[in-house]
Amino acid sequence: MVQFVTLPQQGGDQRQVAEVVRGIMDGKTNNTGTIELATGGASTTTIYNERIGYDSVILLDATSAASSSFALPYGAWQDSTDQTAASTTAAYAVTFNTVDYENGVTLVSGSQLRADYSGLYNLQFSFQFANMDNATQDVDIWFRKNGVDIPKSNSVFGFAPRKNATDPYHVIAAMNFFVELAKNDYVQIMWHTTNTLVTIDAKAAQTSPTRPTTPSTIATMQYVSTDGYTSNIFTAPYISSQTRGSAVISHPANSTAGLTYKYVIVG
């Protein structure tokens, strides 16, 4: 905490007053400080400063790249294996075996995308399908929340017959969907096919020219808004309570070092 010149309790002479006033006019006040958010999964950090009162206004300003980009919840996943259907009368959950990114959204049991915060989410997918049947086939893709089908969420994708006995017809099925989730709710992407020769197809890296691997499934999920929820929502760091000499900053559970903020105490 910077300590600029102040006046004695009983006041000062003309020169002392002028020096302090000039400092104030130049922005040199003693009501500022720096705080780093606690780590280890902590969701609160306490500022200790004798200038804080019950009615003080405390302003926070990010001072590091990490704190200035405190990210909204998001996740991205993919799968490197072929996914098949054993029956044309059953529904199957699309699965993922690779986590690309997770921040406030977590992959559970291979297919469940779980929200750590209540709100509205945008779920997007891209699936690589292959049809080895010699006839046109369809695939239904829809969404489930907590194991229950979401009404009006189904889409039907039609696939042309295979090109020949060793070369299937390939197509990408992709779309996005907004879904409301409370804390710890999860969403799954389901699929059904009219023929078991239709698969979600992964491919190894290829040559001539060099091409990267083709995941069978890709999905991303992003936090859009609180959507009317009042508890367990994602919020940027804010002052949640204060008393004489201290104030509490509430923030998402933090495990990242270096989230630093300057603060100004007014009043």
C-alpha positions as CSV (number, residue, x, y, z in Angstrom):
1,M,0.0,0.0,0.0
2,V,1.5,3.4,-1.1
3,Q,1.7,6.0,1.7
4,F,1.7,9.6,0.5
5,V,2.1,12.6,2.7
6,T,-0.8,13.3,5.1
7,L,-1.6,16.0,7.6
8,P,-1.3,15.6,11.3
9,Q,-4.4,14.9,13.3
10,Q,-4.5,18.4,14.6
11,G,-3.9,19.9,11.2
12,G,-0.8,21.5,9.7
13,D,0.7,24.8,8.6
14,Q,0.0,26.4,5.3
15,R,2.9,24.7,3.5
16,Q,1.9,21.2,4.7
17,V,-1.8,21.8,3.7
18,A,-0.6,23.1,0.2
19,E,1.6,20.0,-0.3
20,V,-1.2,17.6,0.6
21,V,-3.8,19.4,-1.5
22,R,-1.4,19.4,-4.4
23,G,-0.9,15.7,-4.0
24,I,-4.6,15.1,-4.0
25,M,-5.0,17.1,-7.2
26,D,-2.3,15.0,-8.7
27,G,-4.1,11.8,-7.7
28,K,-1.7,10.9,-4.9
29,T,-4.1,9.5,-2.3
30,N,-3.7,6.7,0.2
31,N,-7.0,4.9,-0.4
32,T,-5.6,2.4,-3.0
33,G,-4.1,-1.1,-2.8
34,T,-3.5,-4.3,-4.7
35,I,-5.1,-7.7,-4.0
36,E,-4.5,-11.2,-5.6
37,L,-7.4,-13.6,-5.6
38,A,-6.9,-16.6,-3.3
39,T,-6.2,-20.0,-5.1
40,G,-6.8,-23.6,-4.2
41,G,-10.4,-23.5,-5.3
42,A,-11.3,-20.6,-3.1
43,S,-14.4,-18.6,-4.0
44,T,-13.7,-15.6,-1.7
45,T,-10.8,-13.3,-1.1
46,T,-10.6,-10.7,1.8
47,I,-9.1,-7.2,1.5
48,Y,-7.7,-5.9,4.8
49,N,-7.4,-2.1,4.9
50,E,-8.0,0.2,7.8
51,R,-9.7,2.8,5.5
52,I,-12.6,0.5,4.7
53,G,-15.9,1.3,6.4
54,Y,-19.4,-0.1,6.4
55,D,-20.5,2.3,3.7
56,S,-17.3,2.6,1.7
57,V,-17.4,2.1,-2.1
58,I,-14.7,-0.3,-3.2
59,L,-13.8,-0.3,-6.9
60,L,-11.8,-3.2,-8.5
61,D,-9.6,-2.9,-11.6
62,A,-7.9,-5.9,-13.2
63,T,-4.1,-5.5,-13.4
64,S,-3.0,-8.8,-15.1
65,A,-3.8,-10.5,-18.3
66,A,-5.3,-13.4,-16.4
67,S,-7.6,-11.3,-14.3
68,S,-8.7,-9.0,-17.2
69,S,-9.9,-12.1,-19.1
70,F,-11.7,-13.9,-16.3
71,A,-13.4,-16.3,-18.7
72,L,-17.1,-17.3,-18.8
73,P,-17.7,-21.0,-18.5
74,Y,-16.9,-23.0,-21.6
75,G,-15.8,-26.5,-22.8
76,A,-14.7,-28.4,-25.9
77,W,-14.5,-32.1,-26.4
78,Q,-13.9,-34.7,-29.2
79,D,-13.8,-38.4,-29.8
80,S,-11.2,-40.4,-31.7
81,T,-13.1,-43.7,-32.1
82,D,-15.9,-44.9,-34.4
83,Q,-19.3,-44.9,-32.8
84,T,-21.9,-47.5,-33.9
85,A,-25.5,-48.4,-33.2
86,A,-26.4,-52.0,-32.4
87,S,-30.1,-51.5,-33.1
88,T,-32.4,-49.4,-35.2
89,T,-34.9,-49.2,-32.4
90,A,-32.6,-47.8,-29.7
91,A,-31.2,-44.4,-28.8
92,Y,-27.5,-43.9,-28.1
93,A,-25.6,-41.1,-26.3
94,V,-22.8,-39.5,-28.3
95,T,-19.6,-40.0,-26.4
96,F,-16.3,-38.1,-26.1
97,N,-12.9,-39.4,-25.0
98,T,-10.8,-36.2,-25.3
99,V,-11.1,-33.0,-23.3
100,D,-9.8,-30.0,-25.3
101,Y,-10.9,-27.3,-22.8
102,E,-12.9,-27.2,-19.6
103,N,-13.7,-24.2,-17.5
104,G,-16.9,-24.4,-15.5
105,V,-18.3,-27.1,-17.8
106,T,-17.2,-30.7,-17.2
107,L,-17.5,-34.0,-19.2
108,V,-18.8,-36.8,-16.9
109,S,-19.2,-40.5,-17.8
110,G,-18.1,-40.0,-21.4
111,S,-21.3,-38.3,-22.6
112,Q,-22.7,-36.0,-19.9
113,L,-21.8,-32.3,-20.2
114,R,-22.3,-30.9,-16.7
115,A,-22.7,-27.2,-15.8
116,D,-20.9,-25.8,-12.7
117,Y,-23.0,-22.6,-12.9
118,S,-26.7,-22.0,-13.5
119,G,-27.6,-20.2,-16.7
120,L,-28.3,-20.4,-20.4
121,Y,-25.7,-22.3,-22.5
122,N,-25.1,-22.7,-26.2
123,L,-24.2,-26.3,-27.2
124,Q,-22.8,-26.9,-30.6
125,F,-21.8,-30.2,-32.3
126,S,-20.1,-31.5,-35.4
127,F,-20.3,-35.2,-36.1
128,Q,-18.7,-37.1,-39.0
129,F,-21.1,-39.7,-40.3
130,A,-20.5,-42.5,-42.8
131,N,-23.2,-44.6,-44.6
132,M,-22.0,-48.0,-45.8
133,D,-25.5,-49.1,-46.8
134,N,-26.4,-49.2,-50.5
135,A,-29.6,-47.2,-49.8
136,T,-30.5,-43.8,-48.4
137,Q,-30.6,-43.7,-44.6
138,D,-31.6,-41.2,-41.9
139,V,-30.2,-40.2,-38.5
140,D,-32.1,-38.4,-35.7
141,I,-30.1,-36.2,-33.3
142,W,-31.6,-34.6,-30.3
143,F,-30.8,-33.5,-26.7
144,R,-31.5,-34.8,-23.2
145,K,-31.3,-32.9,-20.0
146,N,-30.7,-35.0,-16.8
147,G,-31.8,-38.1,-18.7
148,V,-35.0,-36.6,-20.1
149,D,-35.5,-35.8,-23.8
150,I,-35.8,-32.0,-24.4
151,P,-39.0,-31.3,-26.3
152,K,-38.7,-29.9,-29.9
153,S,-34.9,-30.6,-30.0
154,N,-34.7,-33.3,-32.7
155,S,-33.2,-32.9,-36.1
156,V,-33.3,-35.5,-39.0
157,F,-30.2,-35.8,-41.3
158,G,-30.5,-37.8,-44.5
159,F,-27.5,-39.7,-46.0
160,A,-27.1,-40.9,-49.6
161,P,-26.1,-44.5,-50.4
162,R,-22.4,-45.6,-50.3
163,K,-20.3,-44.7,-53.3
164,N,-19.1,-48.3,-53.6
165,A,-18.5,-51.4,-51.5
166,T,-15.4,-50.0,-49.8
167,D,-16.2,-46.2,-49.9
168,P,-19.1,-44.9,-47.7
169,Y,-21.0,-41.7,-48.2
170,H,-19.7,-39.1,-45.8
171,V,-21.5,-36.1,-44.4
172,I,-21.1,-33.7,-41.4
173,A,-24.1,-33.3,-39.1
174,A,-23.8,-30.0,-37.3
175,M,-26.0,-27.5,-35.4
176,N,-26.2,-25.5,-32.2
177,F,-28.9,-25.4,-29.4
178,F,-29.6,-23.2,-26.4
179,V,-30.3,-25.0,-23.2
180,E,-31.1,-23.8,-19.7
181,L,-29.1,-25.6,-17.0
182,A,-29.1,-25.2,-13.2
183,K,-25.9,-25.9,-11.3
184,N,-24.9,-29.6,-11.7
185,D,-27.5,-30.2,-14.5
186,Y,-26.1,-32.1,-17.4
187,V,-27.0,-32.4,-21.1
188,Q,-26.4,-35.2,-23.6
189,I,-26.5,-35.5,-27.4
190,M,-28.5,-38.5,-28.5
191,W,-28.7,-40.3,-31.9
192,H,-30.7,-42.9,-33.7
193,T,-30.2,-44.4,-37.1
194,T,-32.5,-46.3,-39.6
195,N,-29.6,-48.7,-40.4
196,T,-26.8,-50.0,-38.3
197,L,-24.4,-49.6,-41.3
198,V,-24.5,-45.9,-40.5
199,T,-21.7,-45.0,-38.1
200,I,-20.1,-41.9,-36.6
201,D,-16.7,-42.2,-38.3
202,A,-13.2,-41.3,-37.1
203,K,-10.3,-41.2,-39.5
204,A,-6.5,-41.4,-39.0
205,A,-4.2,-38.7,-40.4
206,Q,-3.8,-38.9,-44.1
207,T,-1.1,-38.1,-46.7
208,S,-0.7,-36.7,-50.2
209,P,-1.5,-34.1,-49.1
210,T,-0.9,-34.3,-45.3
211,R,-4.2,-34.0,-43.4
212,P,-4.8,-34.2,-39.7
213,T,-7.0,-36.8,-38.0
214,T,-10.7,-36.6,-38.3
215,P,-12.5,-36.9,-34.9
216,S,-15.8,-38.8,-35.0
217,T,-17.5,-36.2,-32.7
218,I,-16.7,-32.6,-31.7
219,A,-18.8,-30.5,-29.3
220,T,-18.4,-27.1,-27.6
221,M,-20.5,-25.5,-24.9
222,Q,-20.5,-21.8,-23.8
223,Y,-22.2,-19.9,-21.1
224,V,-24.5,-17.2,-22.6
225,S,-26.3,-15.5,-19.6
226,T,-27.8,-16.0,-16.2
227,D,-31.2,-16.4,-17.9
228,G,-33.2,-15.4,-14.8
229,Y,-31.4,-17.7,-12.3
230,T,-30.6,-15.9,-9.0
231,S,-28.3,-18.5,-7.3
232,N,-25.3,-20.6,-8.4
233,I,-24.7,-18.2,-11.3
234,F,-21.4,-17.2,-12.8
235,T,-20.2,-13.7,-11.8
236,A,-17.1,-11.7,-12.2
237,P,-15.3,-10.8,-8.9
238,Y,-17.3,-8.3,-6.8
239,I,-17.5,-7.0,-3.3
240,S,-20.0,-9.1,-1.5
241,S,-19.7,-7.8,2.0
242,Q,-17.7,-5.4,4.1
243,T,-17.1,-4.3,7.6
244,R,-14.7,-1.8,9.3
245,G,-11.2,-2.6,8.1
246,S,-12.0,-5.4,5.6
247,A,-14.1,-6.4,2.6
248,V,-14.8,-9.8,1.0
249,I,-14.5,-10.3,-2.8
250,S,-16.7,-13.1,-4.1
251,H,-15.6,-14.8,-7.3
252,P,-15.8,-18.2,-9.1
253,A,-13.7,-21.0,-7.6
254,N,-10.2,-20.1,-8.4
255,S,-7.1,-22.2,-9.0
256,T,-5.2,-19.8,-11.1
257,A,-2.3,-17.8,-9.6
258,G,-1.7,-14.2,-10.6
259,L,-5.3,-12.9,-10.7
260,T,-4.5,-9.4,-9.4
261,Y,-6.7,-6.3,-9.0
262,K,-6.1,-2.8,-7.9
263,Y,-8.7,-1.4,-5.6
264,V,-9.8,2.1,-4.7
265,I,-11.7,2.9,-1.4
266,V,-14.1,5.8,-1.6
267,G,-15.8,7.0,1.6
